[in-house]
Amino acid sequence: MSRQIRFGLFLLGTGSHISGWRMPGAIDGFENIAEITAICQEAERGFFDLIFMGDNLNADPSAHPSYCSRLEPMTMLSAVAMATKHVGLGATSSTTYGDPWTLARAFASLDHISGGRAAWNSVTTSNPQAAANFGTTHPDHARRYEMSAEFIEVVKELWGAWEEGALVKDAESGKYFDTGKIRSIDHEGPFFKVKGPVNISRPPQGRPLILQAGGSEAGQELAAKHADVVFTVTQDRAEAAEFYAGLKARLPKNGRAEGDLVVLPGVMPVVGRTEAEARAKLSRLMSFVDDETALGMLSERFNTDLSGYDLDGPIPDLGENDAYHAFAKAMLSKAKRENMTLRDLYALVAAARGHWVLCGSAEQVADTLQEWFESGAADGFNVMPGWFMDGFTDFIDLVVPILQERGLYKTGYAEGTLRDKLGLPA
């Protein structure tokens, strides 16, 4: 079969747009499991490869509603696993504010519960506000990535500490375990000391998928070594293609092939049967944005208080950003390219938190996604509906059939685990 587009769903109950919950009939929260389950079942109807749930470790009422009030990801996805059959289940968990043993056990559990559909989005936690919730100070960018590199190595060792066939369950002999196939890892490094193993057998996938979204140099190196799927922030096809080629070029030195890593840029599609209909939907969304809310989000994303600047003036020199490196690079590149004001920039962030907004008729959206895919800018896309359900259903009902007709998107799920479905090595 020829190469086909992959789709992930970036799941935020109130939608990726900061005011998506205000659209008529929209879901207005991220704590109702019935609503969340319905969204995930809709993703399966559209044959999406995986659901991706971002997370943060602090509550900020001035930020996006779904980041301040939400269900804990692993608990939520365990429930979703019972209501779905095929779609992958990706949850975010921090390498800065967590421990490898607990994380390895939790994701192995989700993999067993879901029949081999678990994926760990490994993050270093960019927002320094999280540190206060753990009684510590926030490490700088370089140290966070040093910690993360060791953390991931330990988790992978723990997942591999149980070999195939370790569970014997021979009632006649009374032998339950083959102890020769269960080992300690005896890890002792600069940041972590872990004996192992975890008290759960080998995950159905061998190891759950590792997702990653870091766009800095350290983030790309980590992804090239460990990640199965990488989410990217981009506003420009040429920049996306450059990132794609550069990241794939890092794989051989890690003993990996180009197809071992799936790259999914984030995109917020606003789809209509005509371009005018789509533009009207986006205009309605943007009419809900107020200066205070959007500017607060922009300040949070740049880790800089921007409240005192002239909204209609030039974007100030924001210096080095120790929080969202990829986000800052993509946003400032676009701002410079298009001579944007601070108001232009905050409107863009309010729309999709800095991700690419693709607005148009179903044909236009399909054409653009195909162009990015075929020109080497993406293996697929992390779809970020502005609101649920209509903002998502529009994409499934209008865009997906076009891509299927062109032979660019599947018409059903393959058998096996998430790793099998994506054609990724164990």
NURO-366877 format. One record per residue (C-alpha): z, x, y. Coordinates in pm, whole numbers, plus 50000, padded with zeros to 5 digits. Each point is the difference from the previous one (the first is absolute). Example, Ala and Ser with C-alpha at 12.3 -4.5 7.8 and 13.67 -1.06 7.14 Angstrom:
BEGIN
507805123049550
499345013750344
# end
This chain:
BEGIN
500005000050000
499185012750351
502765007750248
501604968850148
502194992450300
503774998749945
502264976650195
503725002350060
501954973250183
502455012050264
502664973349964
501964988850306
501104963749979
499434992950369
496675018349996
499015034250131
499494987050352
503315000550183
499574963250094
498154988249690
502874976649911
499164979550311
496554989949874
499764963049905
501274994649646
500855036749950
502835012949781
502785009350242
502335021549789
500315026549733
502994987649802
498644969649817
499065011049649
497874969149938
497825008550301
499845036749903
499054991449644
497254976950125
498535028650207
500035023249698
498354973749782
497334996650267
499465037649975
499404996149627
497534971950068
498095025250210
500275026649725
501935023850227
501035032349830
503495001850140
502544986150240
501555025650230
503344993150165
501025023450280
503665002850088
502435014550251
503705007549994
501184985650329
499944966150171
498454998850346
499444965050148
497505014450250
497755012449719
497744980149768
501824969049863
499285008649636
501625034150036
503214986450149
500494970549761
498695003949643
500845001249632
500765033549838
496715012049843
501025007349640
501944967649966
497114980650148
497305015949783
502034994749683
499834962850077
496295002150087
499355017549666
501094968249822
497464978850191
496965023349973
498095016849717
497635026450132
500595011450357
501795033150053
503424999350165
500615027550255
503345004250173
501175025150259
503035021749933
501235029750202
500315036149889
502275007850296
502534972149948
500164996049623
500455019349678
497415008349732
501954987349698
500584965150143
496424997150123
498465011849672
502104974749810
499144971250236
496235005549988
500045005249624
501784966549980
497374983050218
497285015449784
501594985449685
500614966250165
496404997450124
498295013849690
498835032050168
499254989850359
502565019450206
499135023350287
502365020250220
499065004950364
501725032950069
501035003550365
502135025050188
501234972950245
498575007150342
502354979250213
503095019850105
501974967750047
500444998549623
502355029949994
502874980750158
500054976249703
500695029049764
502575018850205
497785029850060
497505015350240
496244996349966
498315031549863
497005013450189
496474994749869
499705032949815
503344996249823
499254964149901
496825011449826
501785028849827
502524974949867
497244976149900
498065026149803
503055007949787
501004963349971
496604990049859
500025028849751
503414988949871
498924963549967
496895010049803
502135021949773
502394971149940
497154976249911
498735026049755
503395006849840
499384972449746
497015006749776
497904974449818
501734989449680
503525007650121
501024964549910
499954998549620
501944967749936
500035004849622
502384973349871
499935013149643
501115035150087
502044989950302
498145024750218
499424985950348
498985031350195
498055031249916
502275023350196
497435027749981
497794979450231
502634994750269
500935029750214
502045010250300
498045014150293
502835022350132
498485001750346
501765020950263
498235005350329
500675004150374
500624962750052
500664983749662
501925007449682
499144975749720
500755003549630
498154969449868
498594982349815
500004964650138
501374973049773
496744981349958
497105008549771
496575012850102
498244976350246
496964981349862
497735020050235
501555033049899
500925002350363
499664973450272
497395006850267
501045020450302
498764987050334
500155020150321
499054995250364
500785032550180
497145012650216
501535032650123
499135033449842
503164998949790
499304963949906
496475007849885
501165029549792
502624978249833
497424972849934
497485024349852
502625012049754
501704967449901
498444967850136
497854975749805
499244978250304
500065009850369
500164975050285
498575011850331
500134990050366
496595001850163
497964984650279
496715018349957
497645003649704
499105036150077
503685009850018
500684980849680
497175018149821
501285033650122
503524992149875
498634987149668
497935031249936
502815023150106
502574983349777
497704999349697
499215036950056
503695008249951
500044985749648
498375027949792
502685025950083
502504975449852
497964996549681
498754965650097
496574983750023
498624979450289
500424967549808
503695006849937
500904988150351
499134966650164
499834999250382
500544966250169
499834997750382
501994971450150
497994971450152
500984966750154
497014976949944
499604969350217
497254979949832
498004969550102
496914982249877
498475011950324
500885028750232
501014975150270
502444983049762
501565033549910
500295010150366
501724967150077
502595006849727
500705035050131
500244986850355
502544974249883
502035027349829
499985022350306
501004971450229
503445000849837
500665036450093
502435006150285
500465032850184
503615005849901
499464995149626
496835020549973
501305028150221
503195001449794
497955004449684
497905027150165
503165018650110
501334998149646
496785012649845
499775029650239
503765006249994
499905000350382
501294974850257
496864988150180
501604971450193
499885017850336
496295007750002
497224981350178
498334978249737
496665002050178
500165037150060
498925028549774
501855007349680
502735025950070
500235033349822
502124990749701
500395035249863
500685007949635
500954969749792
502525007949726
499834964749861
496624983749932
497615029749998
496914982449858
500584969550216
500345020450319
496915020549925
497824969649928
501244980750303
499755028150251
496585010149871
498724964650053
501684997650341
498345031950118
496634990249853
500044966250174
501895009450319
502704974349922
502944990050214
503534996149867
499414962449999
496905004649784
501995021549762
502944976549962
497664970549943
498415019749717
503385007949848
501114963950026
496874988849820
500425020949686
502745025450072
497375026250076
497644992849711
496324991550026
499204964150100
496704987349856
498964967050154
496784981649923
498104976649774
500425004249625
496625017449982
500915023950280
503345008649842
498415005249657
497245021550153
502535022250177
502225004649695
496935008549792
498865025450260
503385017850001
500154999549621
496475013049939
500135026350275
503005018049851
502714987450234
501994980249742
500434990549635
501084965750114
502374984850252
503624990650052
499464964650130
502524989350264
499604962950079
501124991050350
501744969149865
500494980749677
498584980449839
496814992250192
499465035650124
500015011749638
498214970449840
497135003950249
499435035149868
500164989949634
497804969250034
497435014050243
499785038049965
500835006449634
497094978749862
497515019250214
501225033449866
499924986249645
496414988350044
499075035250113
501615015049689
502575018150211
503094981349883
501284988649663
499904964249874
503005003949770
502775023649898
499635027349742
502555001749721
502955023749994
502535013650246
499455004750372
499165036549930
497434988749742
498484974450235
499535026150273
498635025649755
502685025550094
501245027349764
503564998949867
# end
